[in-house]
Amino acid sequence: MVPVSRSRLAGLDLFEILGELDSRDSARADRYAGLFNEKIEALARFPEMGRPRPEFGADVRSTLVKPYVVFYRYRGETVQVLRVIHGNRDLRRIMDEVEDE
């Protein structure tokens, strides 16, 4: 297993997503919190499981927790979750913010 960290923006993404879900349905928010944790554990075991996304930067990959796209970078022996974004949003515009971080 490799270590997995979250960028500041990914942490904010998760906080906002789970907060919004919780405001409408706390059971659904709990379910998604579990799904996100399961995905992070899977990335620790299989860091190359996601699809390469070179259009968003070197070593960037993505995987899904439907309907959310989890963008991450696998470099060396570490995984960094970059963003967690709803699939209907403007992924290009949002991912451009990652370069500014």
Gaussian input, Z-matrix of N, CA and C with variables (Angstrom, degrees):
# hf/3-21g

backbone

0 1
 N
 C     1     B1
 C     2     B2     1     A1
 N     3     B3     2     A2     1     D1
 C     4     B4     3     A3     2     D2
 C     5     B5     4     A4     3     D3
 N     6     B6     5     A5     4     D4
 C     7     B7     6     A6     5     D5
 C     8     B8     7     A7     6     D6
 N     9     B9     8     A8     7     D7
 C    10    B10     9     A9     8     D8
 C    11    B11    10    A10     9     D9
 N    12    B12    11    A11    10    D10
 C    13    B13    12    A12    11    D11
 C    14    B14    13    A13    12    D12
 N    15    B15    14    A14    13    D13
 C    16    B16    15    A15    14    D14
 C    17    B17    16    A16    15    D15
 N    18    B18    17    A17    16    D16
 C    19    B19    18    A18    17    D17
 C    20    B20    19    A19    18    D18
 N    21    B21    20    A20    19    D19
 C    22    B22    21    A21    20    D20
 C    23    B23    22    A22    21    D21
 N    24    B24    23    A23    22    D22
 C    25    B25    24    A24    23    D23
 C    26    B26    25    A25    24    D24
 N    27    B27    26    A26    25    D25
 C    28    B28    27    A27    26    D26
 C    29    B29    28    A28    27    D27
 N    30    B30    29    A29    28    D28
 C    31    B31    30    A30    29    D29
 C    32    B32    31    A31    30    D30
 N    33    B33    32    A32    31    D31
 C    34    B34    33    A33    32    D32
 C    35    B35    34    A34    33    D33
 N    36    B36    35    A35    34    D34
 C    37    B37    36    A36    35    D35
 C    38    B38    37    A37    36    D36
 N    39    B39    38    A38    37    D37
 C    40    B40    39    A39    38    D38
 C    41    B41    40    A40    39    D39
 N    42    B42    41    A41    40    D40
 C    43    B43    42    A42    41    D41
 C    44    B44    43    A43    42    D42
 N    45    B45    44    A44    43    D43
 C    46    B46    45    A45    44    D44
 C    47    B47    46    A46    45    D45
 N    48    B48    47    A47    46    D46
 C    49    B49    48    A48    47    D47
 C    50    B50    49    A49    48    D48
 N    51    B51    50    A50    49    D49
 C    52    B52    51    A51    50    D50
 C    53    B53    52    A52    51    D51
 N    54    B54    53    A53    52    D52
 C    55    B55    54    A54    53    D53
 C    56    B56    55    A55    54    D54
 N    57    B57    56    A56    55    D55
 C    58    B58    57    A57    56    D56
 C    59    B59    58    A58    57    D57
 N    60    B60    59    A59    58    D58
 C    61    B61    60    A60    59    D59
 C    62    B62    61    A61    60    D60
 N    63    B63    62    A62    61    D61
 C    64    B64    63    A63    62    D62
 C    65    B65    64    A64    63    D63
 N    66    B66    65    A65    64    D64
 C    67    B67    66    A66    65    D65
 C    68    B68    67    A67    66    D66
 N    69    B69    68    A68    67    D67
 C    70    B70    69    A69    68    D68
 C    71    B71    70    A70    69    D69
 N    72    B72    71    A71    70    D70
 C    73    B73    72    A72    71    D71
 C    74    B74    73    A73    72    D72
 N    75    B75    74    A74    73    D73
 C    76    B76    75    A75    74    D74
 C    77    B77    76    A76    75    D75
 N    78    B78    77    A77    76    D76
 C    79    B79    78    A78    77    D77
 C    80    B80    79    A79    78    D78
 N    81    B81    80    A80    79    D79
 C    82    B82    81    A81    80    D80
 C    83    B83    82    A82    81    D81
 N    84    B84    83    A83    82    D82
 C    85    B85    84    A84    83    D83
 C    86    B86    85    A85    84    D84
 N    87    B87    86    A86    85    D85
 C    88    B88    87    A87    86    D86
 C    89    B89    88    A88    87    D87
 N    90    B90    89    A89    88    D88
 C    91    B91    90    A90    89    D89
 C    92    B92    91    A91    90    D90
 N    93    B93    92    A92    91    D91
 C    94    B94    93    A93    92    D92
 C    95    B95    94    A94    93    D93
 N    96    B96    95    A95    94    D94
 C    97    B97    96    A96    95    D95
 C    98    B98    97    A97    96    D96
 N    99    B99    98    A98    97    D97
 C   100   B100    99    A99    98    D98
 C   101   B101   100   A100    99    D99
 N   102   B102   101   A101   100   D100
 C   103   B103   102   A102   101   D101
 C   104   B104   103   A103   102   D102
 N   105   B105   104   A104   103   D103
 C   106   B106   105   A105   104   D104
 C   107   B107   106   A106   105   D105
 N   108   B108   107   A107   106   D106
 C   109   B109   108   A108   107   D107
 C   110   B110   109   A109   108   D108
 N   111   B111   110   A110   109   D109
 C   112   B112   111   A111   110   D110
 C   113   B113   112   A112   111   D111
 N   114   B114   113   A113   112   D112
 C   115   B115   114   A114   113   D113
 C   116   B116   115   A115   114   D114
 N   117   B117   116   A116   115   D115
 C   118   B118   117   A117   116   D116
 C   119   B119   118   A118   117   D117
 N   120   B120   119   A119   118   D118
 C   121   B121   120   A120   119   D119
 C   122   B122   121   A121   120   D120
 N   123   B123   122   A122   121   D121
 C   124   B124   123   A123   122   D122
 C   125   B125   124   A124   123   D123
 N   126   B126   125   A125   124   D124
 C   127   B127   126   A126   125   D125
 C   128   B128   127   A127   126   D126
 N   129   B129   128   A128   127   D127
 C   130   B130   129   A129   128   D128
 C   131   B131   130   A130   129   D129
 N   132   B132   131   A131   130   D130
 C   133   B133   132   A132   131   D131
 C   134   B134   133   A133   132   D132
 N   135   B135   134   A134   133   D133
 C   136   B136   135   A135   134   D134
 C   137   B137   136   A136   135   D135
 N   138   B138   137   A137   136   D136
 C   139   B139   138   A138   137   D137
 C   140   B140   139   A139   138   D138
 N   141   B141   140   A140   139   D139
 C   142   B142   141   A141   140   D140
 C   143   B143   142   A142   141   D141
 N   144   B144   143   A143   142   D142
 C   145   B145   144   A144   143   D143
 C   146   B146   145   A145   144   D144
 N   147   B147   146   A146   145   D145
 C   148   B148   147   A147   146   D146
 C   149   B149   148   A148   147   D147
 N   150   B150   149   A149   148   D148
 C   151   B151   150   A150   149   D149
 C   152   B152   151   A151   150   D150
 N   153   B153   152   A152   151   D151
 C   154   B154   153   A153   152   D152
 C   155   B155   154   A154   153   D153
 N   156   B156   155   A155   154   D154
 C   157   B157   156   A156   155   D155
 C   158   B158   157   A157   156   D156
 N   159   B159   158   A158   157   D157
 C   160   B160   159   A159   158   D158
 C   161   B161   160   A160   159   D159
 N   162   B162   161   A161   160   D160
 C   163   B163   162   A162   161   D161
 C   164   B164   163   A163   162   D162
 N   165   B165   164   A164   163   D163
 C   166   B166   165   A165   164   D164
 C   167   B167   166   A166   165   D165
 N   168   B168   167   A167   166   D166
 C   169   B169   168   A168   167   D167
 C   170   B170   169   A169   168   D168
 N   171   B171   170   A170   169   D169
 C   172   B172   171   A171   170   D170
 C   173   B173   172   A172   171   D171
 N   174   B174   173   A173   172   D172
 C   175   B175   174   A174   173   D173
 C   176   B176   175   A175   174   D174
 N   177   B177   176   A176   175   D175
 C   178   B178   177   A177   176   D176
 C   179   B179   178   A178   177   D177
 N   180   B180   179   A179   178   D178
 C   181   B181   180   A180   179   D179
 C   182   B182   181   A181   180   D180
 N   183   B183   182   A182   181   D181
 C   184   B184   183   A183   182   D182
 C   185   B185   184   A184   183   D183
 N   186   B186   185   A185   184   D184
 C   187   B187   186   A186   185   D185
 C   188   B188   187   A187   186   D186
 N   189   B189   188   A188   187   D187
 C   190   B190   189   A189   188   D188
 C   191   B191   190   A190   189   D189
 N   192   B192   191   A191   190   D190
 C   193   B193   192   A192   191   D191
 C   194   B194   193   A193   192   D192
 N   195   B195   194   A194   193   D193
 C   196   B196   195   A195   194   D194
 C   197   B197   196   A196   195   D195
 N   198   B198   197   A197   196   D196
 C   199   B199   198   A198   197   D197
 C   200   B200   199   A199   198   D198
 N   201   B201   200   A200   199   D199
 C   202   B202   201   A201   200   D200
 C   203   B203   202   A202   201   D201
 N   204   B204   203   A203   202   D202
 C   205   B205   204   A204   203   D203
 C   206   B206   205   A205   204   D204
 N   207   B207   206   A206   205   D205
 C   208   B208   207   A207   206   D206
 C   209   B209   208   A208   207   D207
 N   210   B210   209   A209   208   D208
 C   211   B211   210   A210   209   D209
 C   212   B212   211   A211   210   D210
 N   213   B213   212   A212   211   D211
 C   214   B214   213   A213   212   D212
 C   215   B215   214   A214   213   D213
 N   216   B216   215   A215   214   D214
 C   217   B217   216   A216   215   D215
 C   218   B218   217   A217   216   D216
 N   219   B219   218   A218   217   D217
 C   220   B220   219   A219   218   D218
 C   221   B221   220   A220   219   D219
 N   222   B222   221   A221   220   D220
 C   223   B223   222   A222   221   D221
 C   224   B224   223   A223   222   D222
 N   225   B225   224   A224   223   D223
 C   226   B226   225   A225   224   D224
 C   227   B227   226   A226   225   D225
 N   228   B228   227   A227   226   D226
 C   229   B229   228   A228   227   D227
 C   230   B230   229   A229   228   D228
 N   231   B231   230   A230   229   D229
 C   232   B232   231   A231   230   D230
 C   233   B233   232   A232   231   D231
 N   234   B234   233   A233   232   D232
 C   235   B235   234   A234   233   D233
 C   236   B236   235   A235   234   D234
 N   237   B237   236   A236   235   D235
 C   238   B238   237   A237   236   D236
 C   239   B239   238   A238   237   D237
 N   240   B240   239   A239   238   D238
 C   241   B241   240   A240   239   D239
 C   242   B242   241   A241   240   D240
 N   243   B243   242   A242   241   D241
 C   244   B244   243   A243   242   D242
 C   245   B245   244   A244   243   D243
 N   246   B246   245   A245   244   D244
 C   247   B247   246   A246   245   D245
 C   248   B248   247   A247   246   D246
 N   249   B249   248   A248   247   D247
 C   250   B250   249   A249   248   D248
 C   251   B251   250   A250   249   D249
 N   252   B252   251   A251   250   D250
 C   253   B253   252   A252   251   D251
 C   254   B254   253   A253   252   D252
 N   255   B255   254   A254   253   D253
 C   256   B256   255   A255   254   D254
 C   257   B257   256   A256   255   D255
 N   258   B258   257   A257   256   D256
 C   259   B259   258   A258   257   D257
 C   260   B260   259   A259   258   D258
 N   261   B261   260   A260   259   D259
 C   262   B262   261   A261   260   D260
 C   263   B263   262   A262   261   D261
 N   264   B264   263   A263   262   D262
 C   265   B265   264   A264   263   D263
 C   266   B266   265   A265   264   D264
 N   267   B267   266   A266   265   D265
 C   268   B268   267   A267   266   D266
 C   269   B269   268   A268   267   D267
 N   270   B270   269   A269   268   D268
 C   271   B271   270   A270   269   D269
 C   272   B272   271   A271   270   D270
 N   273   B273   272   A272   271   D271
 C   274   B274   273   A273   272   D272
 C   275   B275   274   A274   273   D273
 N   276   B276   275   A275   274   D274
 C   277   B277   276   A276   275   D275
 C   278   B278   277   A277   276   D276
 N   279   B279   278   A278   277   D277
 C   280   B280   279   A279   278   D278
 C   281   B281   280   A280   279   D279
 N   282   B282   281   A281   280   D280
 C   283   B283   282   A282   281   D281
 C   284   B284   283   A283   282   D282
 N   285   B285   284   A284   283   D283
 C   286   B286   285   A285   284   D284
 C   287   B287   286   A286   285   D285
 N   288   B288   287   A287   286   D286
 C   289   B289   288   A288   287   D287
 C   290   B290   289   A289   288   D288
 N   291   B291   290   A290   289   D289
 C   292   B292   291   A291   290   D290
 C   293   B293   292   A292   291   D291
 N   294   B294   293   A293   292   D292
 C   295   B295   294   A294   293   D293
 C   296   B296   295   A295   294   D294
 N   297   B297   296   A296   295   D295
 C   298   B298   297   A297   296   D296
 C   299   B299   298   A298   297   D297
 N   300   B300   299   A299   298   D298
 C   301   B301   300   A300   299   D299
 C   302   B302   301   A301   300   D300

   B1=1.4572
   B2=1.5218
   B3=1.3364
   B4=1.4557
   B5=1.5314
   B6=1.3353
   B7=1.4641
   B8=1.5293
   B9=1.3269
   B10=1.4626
   B11=1.5258
   B12=1.3236
   B13=1.4610
   B14=1.5232
   B15=1.3231
   B16=1.4668
   B17=1.5134
   B18=1.3193
   B19=1.4593
   B20=1.5275
   B21=1.3029
   B22=1.4670
   B23=1.5209
   B24=1.3389
   B25=1.4651
   B26=1.5259
   B27=1.3222
   B28=1.4672
   B29=1.5280
   B30=1.3254
   B31=1.4609
   B32=1.5159
   B33=1.3262
   B34=1.4686
   B35=1.5225
   B36=1.3330
   B37=1.4652
   B38=1.5252
   B39=1.3270
   B40=1.4552
   B41=1.5246
   B42=1.3178
   B43=1.4638
   B44=1.5276
   B45=1.3338
   B46=1.4669
   B47=1.5264
   B48=1.3278
   B49=1.4649
   B50=1.5250
   B51=1.3243
   B52=1.4572
   B53=1.5225
   B54=1.3282
   B55=1.4637
   B56=1.5093
   B57=1.3229
   B58=1.4729
   B59=1.5220
   B60=1.3233
   B61=1.4629
   B62=1.5270
   B63=1.3317
   B64=1.4601
   B65=1.5267
   B66=1.3328
   B67=1.4660
   B68=1.5286
   B69=1.3304
   B70=1.4645
   B71=1.5240
   B72=1.3502
   B73=1.4627
   B74=1.5346
   B75=1.3291
   B76=1.4692
   B77=1.5311
   B78=1.3149
   B79=1.4726
   B80=1.5292
   B81=1.3090
   B82=1.4716
   B83=1.5266
   B84=1.3268
   B85=1.4665
   B86=1.5262
   B87=1.3273
   B88=1.4592
   B89=1.5276
   B90=1.3345
   B91=1.4662
   B92=1.5280
   B93=1.3439
   B94=1.4687
   B95=1.5258
   B96=1.3207
   B97=1.4682
   B98=1.5287
   B99=1.3237
   B100=1.4624
   B101=1.5166
   B102=1.3296
   B103=1.4668
   B104=1.5300
   B105=1.3416
   B106=1.4652
   B107=1.5307
   B108=1.3309
   B109=1.4675
   B110=1.5278
   B111=1.3259
   B112=1.4673
   B113=1.5260
   B114=1.3287
   B115=1.4683
   B116=1.5231
   B117=1.3306
   B118=1.4700
   B119=1.5251
   B120=1.3271
   B121=1.4610
   B122=1.5323
   B123=1.3152
   B124=1.4628
   B125=1.5314
   B126=1.3268
   B127=1.4720
   B128=1.5250
   B129=1.3045
   B130=1.4629
   B131=1.5278
   B132=1.3200
   B133=1.4685
   B134=1.5288
   B135=1.3228
   B136=1.4707
   B137=1.5340
   B138=1.3204
   B139=1.4671
   B140=1.5287
   B141=1.3062
   B142=1.4632
   B143=1.5237
   B144=1.3369
   B145=1.4588
   B146=1.5171
   B147=1.3145
   B148=1.4609
   B149=1.5175
   B150=1.2922
   B151=1.4631
   B152=1.5335
   B153=1.3336
   B154=1.4649
   B155=1.5258
   B156=1.3207
   B157=1.4667
   B158=1.5375
   B159=1.3384
   B160=1.4594
   B161=1.5271
   B162=1.3414
   B163=1.4677
   B164=1.5239
   B165=1.3452
   B166=1.4566
   B167=1.5205
   B168=1.3142
   B169=1.4592
   B170=1.5154
   B171=1.3125
   B172=1.4608
   B173=1.5219
   B174=1.3003
   B175=1.4589
   B176=1.5277
   B177=1.3384
   B178=1.4623
   B179=1.5281
   B180=1.3271
   B181=1.4563
   B182=1.5250
   B183=1.3243
   B184=1.4650
   B185=1.5197
   B186=1.3137
   B187=1.4528
   B188=1.5225
   B189=1.3157
   B190=1.4627
   B191=1.5196
   B192=1.3016
   B193=1.4544
   B194=1.5231
   B195=1.3297
   B196=1.4657
   B197=1.5157
   B198=1.3170
   B199=1.4581
   B200=1.5300
   B201=1.3288
   B202=1.4606
   B203=1.5244
   B204=1.3284
   B205=1.4576
   B206=1.5182
   B207=1.3161
   B208=1.4571
   B209=1.5222
   B210=1.3237
   B211=1.4643
   B212=1.5150
   B213=1.3208
   B214=1.4597
   B215=1.5191
   B216=1.3091
   B217=1.4609
   B218=1.5271
   B219=1.3220
   B220=1.4623
   B221=1.5143
   B222=1.3100
   B223=1.4553
   B224=1.5132
   B225=1.3140
   B226=1.4598
   B227=1.5108
   B228=1.2869
   B229=1.4635
   B230=1.5192
   B231=1.3458
   B232=1.4631
   B233=1.5184
   B234=1.3221
   B235=1.4621
   B236=1.5205
   B237=1.3212
   B238=1.4561
   B239=1.5243
   B240=1.3359
   B241=1.4534
   B242=1.5266
   B243=1.3268
   B244=1.4618
   B245=1.5225
   B246=1.3342
   B247=1.4702
   B248=1.5173
   B249=1.3298
   B250=1.4592
   B251=1.5203
   B252=1.3380
   B253=1.4641
   B254=1.5282
   B255=1.3215
   B256=1.4627
   B257=1.5269
   B258=1.3033
   B259=1.4637
   B260=1.5154
   B261=1.3396
   B262=1.4630
   B263=1.5232
   B264=1.3070
   B265=1.4691
   B266=1.5327
   B267=1.3154
   B268=1.4602
   B269=1.5339
   B270=1.3247
   B271=1.4585
   B272=1.5259
   B273=1.3112
   B274=1.4695
   B275=1.5310
   B276=1.3170
   B277=1.4627
   B278=1.5239
   B279=1.3052
   B280=1.4572
   B281=1.5226
   B282=1.3063
   B283=1.4571
   B284=1.5216
   B285=1.3141
   B286=1.4634
   B287=1.5230
   B288=1.3409
   B289=1.4561
   B290=1.5221
   B291=1.3356
   B292=1.4658
   B293=1.5197
   B294=1.3202
   B295=1.4621
   B296=1.5181
   B297=1.3479
   B298=1.4591
   B299=1.5162
   B300=1.3455
   B301=1.4604
   B302=1.5028
   A1=109.36
   A2=114.51
   A3=120.07
   A4=108.76
   A5=116.72
   A6=118.52
   A7=111.35
   A8=115.27
   A9=122.10
   A10=108.03
   A11=116.03
   A12=121.05
   A13=108.61
   A14=115.38
   A15=121.19
   A16=108.66
   A17=115.66
   A18=119.74
   A19=108.23
   A20=116.53
   A21=121.70
   A22=110.08
   A23=116.81
   A24=120.88
   A25=112.03
   A26=117.92
   A27=120.45
   A28=110.24
   A29=116.32
   A30=119.85
   A31=111.58
   A32=116.25
   A33=120.56
   A34=110.88
   A35=116.71
   A36=120.54
   A37=110.28
   A38=116.54
   A39=120.57
   A40=111.59
   A41=116.85
   A42=121.05
   A43=110.50
   A44=116.50
   A45=120.78
   A46=111.90
   A47=117.06
   A48=120.71
   A49=110.32
   A50=116.24
   A51=119.59
   A52=111.59
   A53=117.57
   A54=120.89
   A55=111.93
   A56=116.09
   A57=120.61
   A58=110.34
   A59=117.17
   A60=120.15
   A61=110.74
   A62=116.96
   A63=121.57
   A64=111.96
   A65=116.14
   A66=119.13
   A67=111.85
   A68=115.65
   A69=120.21
   A70=113.27
   A71=116.07
   A72=119.39
   A73=108.10
   A74=116.75
   A75=120.09
   A76=112.46
   A77=117.81
   A78=119.97
   A79=110.35
   A80=116.15
   A81=120.17
   A82=110.32
   A83=117.46
   A84=120.81
   A85=110.12
   A86=117.31
   A87=120.66
   A88=111.09
   A89=116.12
   A90=120.02
   A91=111.07
   A92=116.37
   A93=119.29
   A94=111.95
   A95=117.66
   A96=119.76
   A97=109.37
   A98=116.33
   A99=120.55
   A100=112.48
   A101=116.62
   A102=120.30
   A103=111.42
   A104=116.87
   A105=119.56
   A106=110.24
   A107=117.19
   A108=119.99
   A109=111.45
   A110=116.73
   A111=120.06
   A112=111.05
   A113=116.48
   A114=120.07
   A115=110.13
   A116=117.08
   A117=120.35
   A118=110.37
   A119=117.30
   A120=120.19
   A121=111.01
   A122=117.13
   A123=121.02
   A124=110.46
   A125=116.83
   A126=119.75
   A127=111.24
   A128=117.20
   A129=120.28
   A130=110.82
   A131=116.88
   A132=121.44
   A133=112.71
   A134=115.93
   A135=121.14
   A136=109.41
   A137=118.43
   A138=121.01
   A139=114.97
   A140=117.59
   A141=119.70
   A142=112.07
   A143=117.90
   A144=121.19
   A145=113.00
   A146=118.26
   A147=121.40
   A148=112.26
   A149=113.43
   A150=118.96
   A151=110.02
   A152=117.87
   A153=120.81
   A154=110.73
   A155=116.83
   A156=122.35
   A157=109.41
   A158=117.26
   A159=120.56
   A160=113.50
   A161=117.20
   A162=119.37
   A163=111.88
   A164=116.89
   A165=121.16
   A166=113.08
   A167=117.47
   A168=120.36
   A169=111.90
   A170=113.84
   A171=120.81
   A172=110.48
   A173=116.40
   A174=124.23
   A175=114.69
   A176=118.72
   A177=121.17
   A178=108.94
   A179=114.51
   A180=122.57
   A181=107.54
   A182=117.06
   A183=119.96
   A184=109.94
   A185=113.86
   A186=122.96
   A187=106.68
   A188=117.08
   A189=119.67
   A190=113.08
   A191=114.11
   A192=125.24
   A193=101.21
   A194=115.57
   A195=121.68
   A196=112.10
   A197=117.18
   A198=131.00
   A199=113.53
   A200=117.16
   A201=121.23
   A202=111.50
   A203=115.27
   A204=122.42
   A205=107.16
   A206=116.11
   A207=122.48
   A208=107.39
   A209=116.51
   A210=121.47
   A211=108.20
   A212=115.63
   A213=119.34
   A214=110.04
   A215=113.86
   A216=120.88
   A217=107.37
   A218=115.54
   A219=121.32
   A220=106.70
   A221=114.03
   A222=120.89
   A223=108.91
   A224=115.83
   A225=118.59
   A226=109.73
   A227=116.25
   A228=121.50
   A229=111.86
   A230=117.54
   A231=120.27
   A232=111.14
   A233=114.57
   A234=122.77
   A235=106.79
   A236=116.15
   A237=120.18
   A238=107.89
   A239=116.04
   A240=121.18
   A241=106.37
   A242=115.91
   A243=121.73
   A244=112.86
   A245=116.57
   A246=122.02
   A247=108.95
   A248=115.70
   A249=123.18
   A250=105.07
   A251=116.45
   A252=121.45
   A253=110.15
   A254=116.16
   A255=119.92
   A256=108.21
   A257=116.80
   A258=122.42
   A259=115.23
   A260=118.67
   A261=121.04
   A262=113.45
   A263=117.39
   A264=119.99
   A265=110.71
   A266=116.68
   A267=123.00
   A268=108.47
   A269=115.47
   A270=120.65
   A271=112.47
   A272=117.18
   A273=121.12
   A274=110.68
   A275=116.97
   A276=120.70
   A277=110.83
   A278=116.30
   A279=120.00
   A280=111.08
   A281=117.94
   A282=120.46
   A283=111.94
   A284=118.34
   A285=120.07
   A286=111.34
   A287=117.66
   A288=121.88
   A289=111.44
   A290=117.91
   A291=121.69
   A292=110.27
   A293=116.97
   A294=120.73
   A295=111.57
   A296=116.53
   A297=120.37
   A298=113.10
   A299=117.03
   A300=120.34
   A301=111.57
   D1=145.92
   D2=177.36
   D3=-110.26
   D4=154.11
   D5=177.51
   D6=-69.35
   D7=145.49
   D8=178.48
   D9=-122.56
   D10=129.35
   D11=175.74
   D12=-123.70
   D13=165.96
   D14=177.35
   D15=-118.10
   D16=140.59
   D17=172.59
   D18=-71.50
   D19=165.12
   D20=176.23
   D21=-56.78
   D22=-43.46
   D23=-179.28
   D24=-65.75
   D25=-38.82
   D26=177.80
   D27=-64.44
   D28=-39.50
   D29=176.60
   D30=-61.68
   D31=-42.38
   D32=177.40
   D33=-65.71
   D34=-41.14
   D35=178.09
   D36=-56.65
   D37=-49.91
   D38=-177.88
   D39=-64.49
   D40=-40.50
   D41=177.93
   D42=-59.57
   D43=-45.72
   D44=-179.60
   D45=-68.28
   D46=-43.84
   D47=-179.29
   D48=-61.58
   D49=-51.34
   D50=-177.04
   D51=-68.33
   D52=-34.15
   D53=176.48
   D54=-64.59
   D55=-43.64
   D56=178.81
   D57=-65.04
   D58=-44.87
   D59=178.38
   D60=-62.15
   D61=-42.04
   D62=-178.63
   D63=-63.76
   D64=-34.24
   D65=-179.72
   D66=-66.62
   D67=-22.11
   D68=-179.16
   D69=-103.96
   D70=-35.22
   D71=-174.65
   D72=-162.42
   D73=99.96
   D74=-174.54
   D75=-63.89
   D76=-32.34
   D77=178.25
   D78=-65.72
   D79=-39.42
   D80=178.16
   D81=-66.60
   D82=-40.60
   D83=177.44
   D84=-61.42
   D85=-42.80
   D86=178.03
   D87=-62.51
   D88=-41.65
   D89=178.76
   D90=-61.10
   D91=-45.10
   D92=179.76
   D93=-68.09
   D94=-35.60
   D95=176.26
   D96=-59.03
   D97=-42.50
   D98=176.95
   D99=-64.82
   D100=-41.77
   D101=179.14
   D102=-63.94
   D103=-41.54
   D104=178.07
   D105=-64.06
   D106=-41.78
   D107=178.44
   D108=-64.00
   D109=-40.80
   D110=177.33
   D111=-61.69
   D112=-40.19
   D113=-179.62
   D114=-65.44
   D115=-41.43
   D116=179.24
   D117=-64.05
   D118=-40.29
   D119=176.03
   D120=-63.30
   D121=-39.39
   D122=177.88
   D123=-64.30
   D124=-40.03
   D125=177.92
   D126=-63.86
   D127=-34.53
   D128=177.55
   D129=-64.73
   D130=-35.97
   D131=179.89
   D132=-83.34
   D133=-37.97
   D134=-174.84
   D135=-131.96
   D136=73.27
   D137=-172.77
   D138=-64.35
   D139=-18.15
   D140=179.46
   D141=-99.02
   D142=15.52
   D143=-176.35
   D144=-67.73
   D145=-28.39
   D146=-177.55
   D147=-79.25
   D148=167.72
   D149=-179.79
   D150=-85.06
   D151=137.91
   D152=177.28
   D153=-60.99
   D154=139.60
   D155=179.79
   D156=-131.05
   D157=66.08
   D158=-176.89
   D159=-60.35
   D160=-21.74
   D161=178.80
   D162=-66.32
   D163=-14.39
   D164=179.75
   D165=-108.15
   D166=3.14
   D167=175.65
   D168=132.49
   D169=165.33
   D170=-179.59
   D171=-62.41
   D172=134.67
   D173=176.03
   D174=65.74
   D175=11.55
   D176=-179.91
   D177=-82.36
   D178=135.82
   D179=178.28
   D180=-131.50
   D181=166.91
   D182=175.45
   D183=-140.64
   D184=154.36
   D185=174.84
   D186=-145.05
   D187=168.67
   D188=-173.56
   D189=-115.13
   D190=144.38
   D191=159.09
   D192=-127.82
   D193=83.59
   D194=-168.29
   D195=-49.40
   D196=133.17
   D197=5.56
   D198=-93.20
   D199=18.01
   D200=-176.32
   D201=-95.57
   D202=144.78
   D203=176.63
   D204=-105.13
   D205=125.23
   D206=178.08
   D207=-100.31
   D208=112.79
   D209=177.47
   D210=-96.08
   D211=135.94
   D212=179.60
   D213=-148.38
   D214=165.08
   D215=178.32
   D216=-122.40
   D217=128.28
   D218=175.60
   D219=-111.18
   D220=113.63
   D221=-177.31
   D222=-137.17
   D223=128.73
   D224=-179.55
   D225=63.60
   D226=-119.59
   D227=-179.61
   D228=-118.79
   D229=29.77
   D230=178.76
   D231=-137.47
   D232=153.36
   D233=174.86
   D234=-117.13
   D235=132.24
   D236=172.94
   D237=-121.77
   D238=119.86
   D239=174.77
   D240=-75.32
   D241=122.90
   D242=-174.95
   D243=-91.78
   D244=-47.52
   D245=-177.78
   D246=-152.29
   D247=156.14
   D248=171.13
   D249=-129.84
   D250=112.76
   D251=-168.56
   D252=-131.00
   D253=137.69
   D254=174.25
   D255=-61.36
   D256=134.95
   D257=-175.51
   D258=-61.24
   D259=-19.20
   D260=179.54
   D261=-85.92
   D262=-4.53
   D263=-177.84
   D264=-85.47
   D265=171.93
   D266=180.00
   D267=-78.11
   D268=90.07
   D269=-174.20
   D270=-60.69
   D271=-40.31
   D272=-178.50
   D273=-60.70
   D274=-48.83
   D275=-178.54
   D276=-62.93
   D277=-44.36
   D278=-177.79
   D279=-68.27
   D280=-41.99
   D281=-179.37
   D282=-68.37
   D283=-23.13
   D284=175.11
   D285=-62.28
   D286=-26.50
   D287=178.01
   D288=-67.05
   D289=-26.92
   D290=-179.12
   D291=-61.13
   D292=-39.80
   D293=-179.53
   D294=-64.62
   D295=-27.09
   D296=-179.29
   D297=-80.47
   D298=-14.15
   D299=-176.99
   D300=-75.95

